[in-house]
């Protein structure tokens, strides 16, 4: 198991990692490389990769506990049980065709959104926060379903990623009939 935090810096996530005291590697991806490689659009997300480095279950919403069940409606036990069964060899793997069918494929607008986000980050790192903000906002407009883009830019725009702007964004998204999380079937 490896955990990857999509955060602005090690300092932002260090307290969470230290509090969890994981016994596995915990990495910090401030450039969102993992999000781009695996088309991760929300967290927490789990990707099952076998010992042959094959994706056997594409990125999926996954919680290790029911801490946020009252908000998400997602029962952690189902995913944890399926993961444990897979690790013990008690559950069949998805075949390659099924995995490919479930793999998200970013469209042109989503790819442009990732480029806008990357440009915004580049500008932010060079002290050009106002110019960066325009690109972060444009990225969110191009990929409104991608909360790693929309929420991930909030700290760089001096917004609390769990604050009122985030709650307003989620409220607008869900009130339009869109699910915040889209778990794969287990």
N, C-alpha and C positions, 0 to 999 in steps of 0.2 A: 504494500500500500504506500502510496505517495500522496500527499496533499499539496495543492498549489493554491496560494492566495492571489487573487487578482486585485492588487492594491497599489497605491501610488508609491509606497516606500516600505522598507523593512520596519521602520519605526511605527508606521500605521498599524501593522499587523502583529508586531512582536508581542504585545501584551496578550493577545488572543492565543498565540502559539504557546507562550510560556504558561498561561493559565491551563491550557489543555494538556500540557506535558506529554506530547505524543511520543510513541515509541517507534515511529516511522519517520522518514524524511519529510520535512515540511518546507516547501519552496515558496518563493515570492516572485510573481511575474508582474512586474510593474509596466511592462510593455504590452501585456495582453497577448503574447505570442501563443500561449496554449489556447486561449479563447479563439484566436483566429485559425489555428491549425485544426481544431476539433469543432469549430462553429458553435462554441458555447455562447448562449444568449442570456443565461441567467445562472445564478448560483443559489444554493449549492447544486453542483452537478457531479455525477459520477460517470466514469468511463471504465468499462471492464476491458482490460488488455491481458491476453494470456501470456504464458511463458515463451511463446513463439513470436511475441510482439504483434499479434493480430488483435484487432478490435473485435470482441465477441459480444459486446453490447454497447451501442453508441451512447453518446452523452445523454444523460437522463437526470431528471430532478431526483435528488436523493437526500434524505435527512437521516442522520444517525440516531436522533432522538425525536421525541414528540414535543419538544420545546415550543415550536411554532405551529403545531397542528391546529390550534384555534384560529390562526390566520390563514393557513394554507389549505386546510382540510385534508392534508396528506398524512397517511399513517406510515410511520417509519418502519414498523415491524414487517410489512410486506416486502419492502426493498431489502432490508437487512436480512430477512430470512432467505430471499432468493439469492442474494450475494453469498451468504454462508453455504447454501446448498451447492452453488456453482464451485466455490472454492474447495469443498469436500468431494467434488465429483459426483454429487447426487442429482444434479439437474443437467439436462442436455443443453449444449451450447446452441445458439442460433447458427444456422448455416450461413455461409458467406452471402448468398443471395438475400436472405432475410436481413442480415446486417446492412447490406448496401441499400435495401429498400427503406430502412429506418434512418440511415445517415442523412442528416440535413445537408442540403446543397444550397449554399448562399447564391442568391441571384445577383444580377448586375448592380442593383441599387444597394444591396447589403454589402457587396464588395466595395462600392464607392463609399459607403458609410464607414467601413473599416479604414479606408484610406484617409477620409476626413478626420477620423479619430486619431490616427497616427500622426497626421500633420498637426492637429491640435496639440497633441502631447509634445511633439518636437518644438513647436512654438512656445509652449508653456515652460519647457525645460530651459529655454533661452530667454526667459523673463518677459515674454510677450503675451501675457495673460489675456488681454483684451482680444487680440487677434486669435488666440487659441480658443477662446470661448465661442467665437463665431463658428469655428469648425466643429467644435463639440456639439453645438446646437444643431448644425446642419447634419451631422452624423446621426443624431437622434431623430431628425425629421425623415431621413432616408431609411432608417431601420427602427421604427418605433417599437418593434417587438424585441429588440436586443437591449436587455437591461444591463449587460456588461458594458455597453457603450453609453447608454443614457445615465445609469447610476454611477458607472465607473469614472465619468468625468466630473461628477459633482464636487469631490474634494478639491479638484484643480480649479473649480469655479467658486471656491469658498462657500459651497453649499454642503449641508449635512446630508450624507447619503442615507440617513434614516430619519431625517427631519421633515418639516412641513412640505417642502418642495417635492420630496420623494413621495410622501403620502398623497399629495395632490396629483402627481403624475400617475401613480398606481390607480387612484380613484377614477381619474378620467379614462384610463385604459380599460379597467374592468367594467365601468359603467357603460362603456360602448360595446360590451358583450365579449370582450377578449379575456381569455384566462391569463393570469399572471404566470402560472406554472402550467406546463403541458407534459405531464409524465407519460412515458411510454407504457404500453400494457405489459404487465408482468405475467 
